Structures are given as structure tokens and as C-alpha cells.
Amino acid sequence: MKKNLLLFSRCDLVHLYGRLDKYLSKDFNIIHLAYSKKEEEILKNDYYINNIINFKNETFQIYVKEKLNVELCNIIDSLIIEQTQNRFCLNSAIQSDRTFQYLEYNDCLLLCQIYYKFWNNIIMNYKIDFIIHEPTALYITQIASILCNKYGGKYLAQIHGIGENKYDWFFVEGDIGIPFELNYNLKHLNNIEIERVKAYIEEFRNESTVLFSEYIQKVNTKKNQPLIKFVIILFRIIIRHLITLFRLTKKIEDTVFNHIELHSQKFKPSFYKEFRNKWNAYFRLKFDEFNPTLKYYYYPIHLEPEAVVLYWGDGLYKNQVKLIENIAAQIPPDHYLFVKDHPHAGLYRDFADYTKIKTIPNIKLIDPNIPGKEIIKSAIAVITINGTGGFEGILFNKHVFTFGNSFYNECNRVTYIKNVKELRKNIYAQLNKEFKDDNELFMFINAYLKSLHPGFVNYFLNRSELLKIDDENNAKLIAKNIINSLQLGQ
């Protein structure tokens, strides 16, 4: 009997999921959920899919009739607490959704009821076994993952992995990104493929390639010529703000129901603020010299807002500047904390964040153009919420301290810090302890490699076109591996 698979198309993902339909429909009953009319029309016109549920239409039908129900809110609260094992309650779930910040509290509660009812109806009526979408970055997806888990299904996201192919991916499950294939492989790995693992580790350590390096090169050209680079960035800022002004002429009729669209408009800073921020960042901000002979820990700054910081970080670490300050206060004397912005970020943070970081005496703010691998090689340990830098630290035999849920938390080189106050004692306990290549590392990496699948899944910001992905063959390859993955353990 075929399982029921729901593909939730929002933004660029519609082009991946639209193509997947014909390759998956023999093995699954496919339910297409389009976020809005835009995605629905793409599925119909480009991929000839007609049976589509429109998320905005369906939730609006509930919205026009729904009244705030405190009893129902308490039911949702209890459900969230139970299914997240006390990581979240309803209020913390609301706080973690950046699109709720412009709304009144009662409006947030009302929307939570609506999305709960929508997903509860969909999952029950269609007997959903699997939902595939992006990681849980908003309440609309967190409540979907929670209800899916309640009824015995799986909410899955495809995550880019550092693998043996140019582009690899793996599945993570739920609102914390559980790597179910990796965990399965760890339990059922009988023989370690030593040569394969050693070759992978050696190649990783010797390469300096940055994830999506082709994309970054297109964005960050002329990196050694600040004025030219700034002019290019200024031109992009002007174009982006002209587009924003055009969109602002399209008035949002109902800012409560259309809170996600409202956030897209309001989230962008004013032209003056963005110009001033970029000017300060490129001409006033002085990075510290990268000196690998110093004794230091390394914290790579996460992009914000992102699922890894919000829901996968249990909603506790949105203020990374304060977290960095707390980390620096807990490392041993004569040790530094090296901090580097995300290579994709382009110094997007407020200039005040960088100046605040630089005022802390034992912090070195490193130029983001320096590859993270170079910093990790000589670091004592990597400290992260749950970023890729932690996995890179494992491959360099470094201690890794995580504050959030990550796919690599099961590795013996990782210490999960539930409360930032616990960091000091854990750091001091690891002093003068070193890891070397051993069977535990080889076993973890082997299980990780076996969980990877070839294919490009980062359909976001037009990346597939920028990177010249063969979308049709890519979808065919991904579909084959989805079929194999979802049969795992059944």
C-alpha cells in the first residue's frame, strides 16, 4: 500500500517539488500543498499538476470564522510542551517566529489556533505519512512537524551536506532536525569503510573550498578592492530598495492574516540605514589579524534569522552578540575567542554589533574572507549553536561545544551545552585533552557518508539558476533517493 507524501511548495521549492511529482507518483500518493496562488499557478502551468491544496485559501476560510479560544490555546500549549519534550511552549514558539513580531499578542494566539486547525485537518483527513518542506523556521512549519509526529508521521527537510559529490544532501526530521538516516546507520554499521572514510577526511582537510563557493564568488567579487566592491554593493542596495518601493505600492489588505508578507516588507532596513551600515562596515571596521599561534577558541557567527538559530536552537540564542560575550567570559585566561561572520553574509549585521564584539578584550574579530577551515585547524575547540563549523571541527579532531540541536551531536567529540552557564566547567574539563583519528571518528563519518544522497536541494534565492543546475536530471536523482530513504527501517 502506497504511503501518503505531502510536498509543501513555497517560494523556489515549487520548482523542485513540481519536477519531483512524476518521479515519485508511482511509489507515493502525492499531495501538493501550495503556499499561495503564485505557487499554485506554477504547479499547474509549468508542471501540469491540478490537484493542489492552497495553504492561504484554506487558512483564510478558517480565519474569517475563528474566534480566540483560550481553552484551545491551552490544548495547543500542552501539545507543544509534550511533543517538544519541554523545549518549547506556545509562547516560546510564538517568540521564535519572526513574522509575529509586528502583531498584537491576541492576534498571534488566533493565528496559532488557525494553523493548528489547518494542519490537524490535513494530516488527519489525508492520513499523511510524510511531509517534505524546508526546516522548521516559522510557526506554520513547527506546528506541522509537531502534529505530524503526534499522528505517527514524519516532517522532513532536505539539508545540504559536505559529501563526496559536488552537491549532497540528507534528511532531517522534526522541529529539531534529527538525522534519522545517520542515527540508523550508527546503530546498524557492521564494518567501517576505512579507506573511504580516510580519503574523505584527507580531502576535506586539504581543500579550502567554501560551501556554494561559485555563488559566493558571483556575489563577492573584487574582494581586494574595497571601493569597487562597495560601489557594486551600493548598486545592489539601490536596486533592491527600488523593488521594495514597488512592492510597497501593493498594499497588504490584512496585516494579521498576511503577517508573513508583512514581515517581508518590514524586515528590510531603510536605504539610509543600510547605506550607512555598509559604509561603516567597509571603511571603518578594522578586522583583527588572524594569528594561528595564539591560543584560541572559535565561534562562527550564524546567519540570522535562520531555523538553526530559532527553532533548532530552542529559541534561546537569537541574541548572538550577547552569547559571544558570555562565551568570551568563560574561557581560560591567556586564551582568545576568534569570531568570524558567515561567508554568505556580506557584513549584513548592524555595525553596532561588530563594534560591540570588538570592545570585548579577549575577542578577535576575523575577516570573513578567511576560510573557516584555516581558523579551525589551529583552534583549541569550536563553539557553535549548531552550525556547519561544528562538523568541520569534528573532521579536524577538535572539541566541539554546541548550544543547539545539530545532526552531529551524537559524535563523541561534541559536548552539548544545555545552559550557557555550564560552558566554563565543560571547557576547563577538556583542557589539554586531544583527539586523534580513531575508530569512533571513522564510524561516525562512515555513518554520515552513508546517509548522504547526491543532488542539489538548496532551491532558494534563485541559486539553482545561478549555479546552472540541470533541474530535470537533478529532480530525477533526488526522487530516486527519496524513495530509498523513506523505506529505511520499514
C-alpha positions in Angstrom: 0.0 0.0 0.0 1.4 3.4 -1.0 2.3 5.9 1.6 0.9 9.5 1.5 3.5 12.1 0.9 2.8 15.9 1.2 5.1 18.3 -0.7 4.7 21.8 0.6 5.7 24.3 -2.1 6.8 27.7 -1.0 9.0 30.1 -3.0 11.7 28.4 -5.1 10.9 25.0 -3.7 7.9 24.8 -6.0 10.3 24.1 -8.9 11.9 21.2 -7.2 8.7 19.7 -5.9 6.9 20.3 -9.2 9.5 18.2 -11.0 9.6 15.5 -8.4 5.9 14.7 -8.9 6.2 12.5 -11.9 9.2 10.6 -10.4 7.5 9.9 -7.0 3.9 9.3 -8.0 4.4 5.6 -8.7 5.6 5.0 -5.2 3.6 7.5 -3.2 0.2 9.2 -3.2 1.4 12.8 -3.7 -0.5 15.6 -2.0 0.6 19.0 -3.3 0.3 22.0 -0.9 1.0 25.4 -2.5 1.6 28.2 -0.1 -0.2 30.8 -2.2 -1.8 31.4 -5.6 1.7 32.1 -7.1 3.0 28.6 -6.3 -0.3 27.0 -7.3 -0.2 28.6 -10.7 3.4 27.4 -11.2 2.5 23.9 -10.3 -0.5 24.0 -12.7 1.1 25.8 -15.7 4.7 24.6 -15.6 4.3 21.1 -14.2 0.7 20.2 -15.2 -0.4 19.4 -11.6 -4.1 20.1 -11.0 -4.9 18.6 -7.6 -3.5 21.2 -5.3 -4.4 22.5 -1.9 -3.8 26.2 -1.5 -2.5 27.0 2.0 -3.5 30.7 2.0 -7.0 29.9 0.7 -7.7 27.1 3.2 -6.3 29.0 6.2 -8.3 32.1 5.2 -11.5 30.1 5.3 -10.7 29.3 9.0 -9.5 32.8 9.7 -12.8 34.6 8.8 -14.8 32.4 11.2 -12.3 31.8 14.0 -12.5 33.5 17.4 -9.9 33.4 20.1 -10.4 30.4 22.3 -8.3 30.3 25.4 -9.2 26.6 26.1 -7.9 25.7 22.6 -4.7 27.7 23.2 -4.1 25.7 26.3 -4.6 22.5 24.4 -2.0 23.7 21.8 0.3 24.7 24.6 0.2 21.3 26.2 0.7 19.6 22.8 3.8 21.7 22.1 5.3 21.1 25.5 4.7 17.3 25.2 5.9 16.8 21.6 9.0 19.0 22.0 9.8 17.4 25.4 9.7 20.8 27.2 11.9 22.6 24.7 9.0 24.9 23.7 5.6 26.0 24.9 3.2 28.1 22.9 4.6 31.4 23.9 8.2 30.5 23.1 7.1 29.1 19.7 5.5 32.5 19.0 8.6 34.4 20.0 10.7 32.2 17.7 8.5 33.1 14.7 10.0 36.4 13.4 6.8 37.1 11.4 4.7 37.5 14.6 6.8 40.5 15.9 4.5 43.1 14.3 1.3 41.7 15.7 -0.7 42.1 18.9 -0.5 39.1 21.2 -4.1 38.0 20.8 -3.6 38.1 17.0 -0.6 35.8 17.4 -2.7 33.4 19.5 -5.5 33.4 17.0 -3.2 32.6 14.1 -1.7 29.7 16.2 -5.2 28.3 16.5 -5.8 28.6 12.8 -2.6 26.9 11.7 -3.2 24.2 14.3 -6.6 23.5 12.9 -5.4 23.6 9.3 -2.6 21.1 9.8 -4.6 18.9 12.1 -7.3 18.6 9.4 -4.8 18.0 6.6 -2.8 15.4 8.4 -5.9 13.5 9.7 -8.0 13.7 6.5 -5.3 12.8 4.1 -3.6 10.3 6.6 -0.2 12.0 5.9 2.8 9.7 6.4 5.4 12.2 5.3 5.7 16.0 4.8 8.7 17.3 2.9 9.4 21.1 3.2 12.2 23.3 4.5 13.5 23.2 8.1 11.1 24.5 10.7 11.7 28.2 10.5 8.2 29.5 11.2 5.3 28.5 13.5 3.4 27.3 10.4 6.0 24.6 9.9 6.8 23.9 13.6 3.1 23.1 14.3 3.1 20.9 11.2 6.1 18.9 12.4 4.6 18.6 15.9 1.2 17.3 14.6 2.9 15.0 12.1 4.9 13.5 14.9 1.8 13.2 17.1 0.0 11.1 14.5 3.0 8.9 13.7 4.2 10.7 10.6 7.5 12.4 9.7 8.1 16.0 8.9 11.3 16.0 6.8 13.7 18.6 5.4 16.5 18.1 2.9 19.7 19.6 4.1 22.9 20.2 2.1 25.7 18.1 3.3 29.5 18.2 2.9 30.0 15.0 1.0 31.9 13.2 -1.7 30.0 14.8 -4.6 29.7 18.4 -5.6 26.3 18.6 -4.1 25.0 16.1 -1.5 22.0 16.2 0.9 20.5 14.3 3.7 17.1 14.2 5.5 16.5 15.6 8.9 13.3 15.1 10.9 11.0 17.2 13.1 11.4 20.6 14.5 15.0 19.9 15.8 16.4 18.3 12.7 17.0 14.7 13.8 19.3 13.0 11.2 17.3 9.7 11.2 19.4 8.1 8.5 22.7 8.9 10.2 21.3 7.6 13.5 20.1 4.4 11.8 23.5 3.9 10.2 25.3 4.3 13.5 23.2 1.6 15.0 23.5 -0.8 12.1 27.1 -0.2 10.9 28.8 -3.6 10.9 32.0 -2.8 9.1 33.8 0.6 8.7 34.8 1.5 5.2 38.2 2.7 6.4 39.7 3.6 3.1 36.6 5.6 2.0 36.5 7.5 5.3 40.2 8.2 5.4 40.1 9.5 1.8 37.1 11.7 2.6 38.8 13.2 5.7 42.1 13.8 4.0 40.4 15.5 1.0 38.3 17.7 3.4 41.4 18.8 5.4 43.4 19.6 2.3 40.7 21.6 0.4 39.8 25.2 1.2 36.5 25.2 -0.8 33.7 27.1 0.8 30.1 25.8 0.6 28.4 27.3 -2.5 31.7 28.9 -3.5 30.5 29.6 -7.0 27.6 31.6 -5.6 29.8 33.5 -3.2 32.3 34.4 -6.0 29.4 35.8 -8.0 28.3 37.9 -5.0 31.7 38.9 -3.5 33.7 39.9 -6.5 36.7 42.3 -6.3 37.2 41.4 -2.6 40.6 43.1 -2.5 39.3 46.4 -3.9 37.0 47.8 -1.2 35.9 50.9 -3.1 34.9 48.9 -6.2 33.3 46.3 -4.1 31.3 48.9 -2.2 30.1 50.5 -5.4 28.8 47.2 -6.6 27.1 46.6 -3.2 25.6 50.1 -3.3 24.2 49.5 -6.7 22.6 46.3 -5.5 21.2 48.2 -2.4 19.6 50.8 -4.7 18.0 48.1 -7.0 16.7 46.2 -4.0 15.1 49.3 -2.4 13.5 50.3 -5.7 12.0 46.8 -5.9 10.9 47.2 -2.3 9.3 50.6 -3.0 7.4 49.0 -5.9 6.1 46.2 -3.7 5.1 48.7 -1.0 2.7 50.2 -3.5 0.8 46.9 -3.3 -0.9 47.4 0.0 -1.3 44.4 2.2 -5.0 44.2 2.9 -5.0 42.3 6.1 -1.7 42.6 8.0 -2.7 39.9 10.6 -3.6 37.1 8.2 -0.8 38.2 5.8 1.8 38.5 8.6 4.5 36.6 6.6 4.1 39.0 3.7 4.1 42.0 6.1 7.4 40.7 7.6 8.9 40.5 4.1 8.2 44.2 3.7 9.1 45.5 7.1 12.2 43.4 7.7 14.3 45.3 5.3 16.1 48.4 6.7 15.7 51.9 5.3 18.0 52.9 2.4 19.9 55.4 4.6 20.4 52.9 7.4 21.6 50.1 5.1 23.9 52.6 3.2 25.4 53.9 6.5 25.8 50.4 7.9 27.6 49.1 4.7 29.8 52.3 4.6 30.9 51.8 8.2 31.4 48.1 7.7 33.7 48.5 4.7 35.6 51.6 5.6 35.6 51.9 9.4 35.5 48.4 10.6 39.0 47.0 11.2 39.4 43.3 11.4 41.9 41.8 13.8 44.9 39.9 12.3 44.4 36.2 12.1 47.3 34.8 14.2 47.2 31.0 14.4 49.9 30.9 17.0 47.6 32.3 19.7 45.6 30.0 22.0 42.0 30.5 20.9 38.5 29.1 20.6 36.5 29.7 17.5 32.8 30.9 17.2 31.5 31.2 13.6 28.5 33.6 13.6 25.3 32.1 12.3 23.2 33.8 9.6 20.0 35.4 11.1 17.2 34.8 11.0 17.5 31.0 10.4 15.9 27.8 11.6 19.2 26.7 13.2 19.2 29.8 15.5 15.5 29.9 16.1 13.8 26.5 16.4 16.8 24.2 16.3 18.4 26.5 18.9 15.3 26.1 21.1 14.5 29.8 20.7 17.2 30.7 23.3 20.0 32.3 21.3 18.6 34.9 19.0 21.0 37.5 20.5 24.3 36.1 19.2 26.2 39.2 20.3 25.3 38.5 24.0 26.0 34.8 23.5 29.5 35.7 22.2 30.1 38.0 25.2 29.1 35.2 27.5 31.4 32.7 25.8 34.4 35.0 25.9 33.8 35.5 29.7 34.1 31.7 30.3 37.2 30.7 28.5 40.6 30.4 30.4 43.0 33.3 30.8 45.5 33.9 28.1 43.0 32.4 25.6 41.1 34.3 22.9 37.8 33.8 21.2 38.1 34.2 17.5 34.8 35.3 15.9 34.0 35.4 12.2 30.9 36.4 10.3 29.2 33.9 7.9 30.9 33.9 4.5 27.5 34.3 2.8 26.6 37.3 4.9 28.5 40.2 3.3 28.7 42.1 6.6 24.9 42.4 6.8 24.7 42.8 10.6 24.2 46.2 12.2 27.6 48.0 12.5 27.0 48.3 16.3 27.1 44.5 16.6 30.7 44.5 15.3 31.8 47.4 17.4 30.3 45.7 20.5 32.1 42.5 19.8 35.4 44.4 19.3 35.1 46.1 22.7 35.5 42.7 24.5 39.2 42.4 25.3 39.8 38.7 24.6 37.9 38.6 21.3 39.4 38.8 17.9 37.1 39.7 15.0 38.4 37.9 12.0 37.9 38.9 8.3 35.1 36.8 6.9 37.1 36.2 3.7 39.5 34.0 5.7 38.2 30.4 5.3 36.8 28.9 8.4 38.9 25.7 7.9 42.1 27.8 8.3 40.8 29.1 11.7 39.6 25.7 12.9 42.9 24.0 12.1 44.7 25.8 14.9 41.8 26.3 17.3 41.5 24.5 20.6 37.8 24.0 20.1 34.8 25.2 18.0 31.9 26.7 19.9 28.6 27.0 17.9 24.9 26.9 18.3 24.7 24.1 15.7 26.4 25.3 12.6 28.5 23.6 9.9 31.6 24.9 11.6 31.0 22.3 14.4 31.0 19.4 11.9 34.2 20.8 10.3 35.7 20.9 13.8 34.9 17.2 14.2 36.8 16.5 11.0 39.8 18.3 12.4 39.6 16.4 15.6 38.6 19.4 17.6 36.5 19.6 20.7 33.1 21.0 19.7 30.6 22.7 22.1 27.1 23.1 20.8 24.2 25.1 22.3 21.5 23.7 20.0 20.3 20.6 18.2 22.6 19.5 15.4 23.0 16.5 13.2 26.4 15.8 14.6 25.6 16.0 18.3 26.0 12.2 18.7 29.7 12.3 17.8 32.0 11.7 20.8 33.9 14.9 20.1 30.8 17.0 20.8 29.6 18.4 24.1 26.1 19.7 24.2 25.7 22.7 26.5 22.1 23.0 27.7 22.7 26.2 29.6 25.4 28.7 28.8 26.4 28.7 32.5 27.6 25.1 32.0 30.1 26.1 29.4 33.0 27.1 31.7 33.2 23.8 33.6 33.0 21.8 30.3 35.7 23.9 28.7 38.0 23.5 31.7 37.3 19.8 31.8 38.6 19.4 28.2 41.8 21.4 28.7 44.9 19.5 27.5 42.8 16.7 26.0 43.3 16.0 22.4 41.5 13.8 19.8 43.3 11.8 17.1 41.9 9.8 14.2 40.3 6.7 15.7 37.6 4.2 15.2 34.9 6.4 16.8 35.6 9.2 14.4 35.8 6.7 11.4 32.5 5.1 12.5 30.7 8.4 12.8 31.9 9.7 9.4 31.1 6.4 7.7 27.6 6.6 9.1 27.3 10.2 7.9 28.6 9.4 4.4 26.1 6.5 4.1 23.3 8.9 4.9 24.2 11.4 2.1 22.5 11.4 -1.3 23.7 13.1 -4.5 21.7 16.1 -5.7 21.1 19.9 -5.2 18.3 20.8 -2.8 19.0 24.5 -1.9 16.2 25.9 -4.1 16.5 29.4 -2.5 17.2 32.9 -3.9 17.4 31.6 -7.4 20.5 29.5 -6.6 19.8 26.7 -9.0 19.8 29.1 -11.9 22.9 30.9 -10.7 24.7 27.6 -10.3 23.4 26.3 -13.6 21.8 23.2 -12.1 20.3 20.7 -14.6 16.9 20.8 -12.8 15.3 17.9 -14.5 18.1 15.3 -14.0 18.6 16.7 -10.5 14.9 16.0 -9.7 15.1 12.5 -11.1 18.2 11.8 -9.0 16.7 13.2 -5.8 13.4 11.3 -6.3 15.3 8.0 -6.5 16.9 8.7 -3.2 13.8 10.0 -1.5 12.1 6.6 -2.3 15.1 4.7 -0.9 15.3 6.9 2.2 11.6 6.7 3.2 11.8 2.9 3.0 14.5 2.9 5.7 13.7 0.9 8.7 10.2 -0.1 7.4 
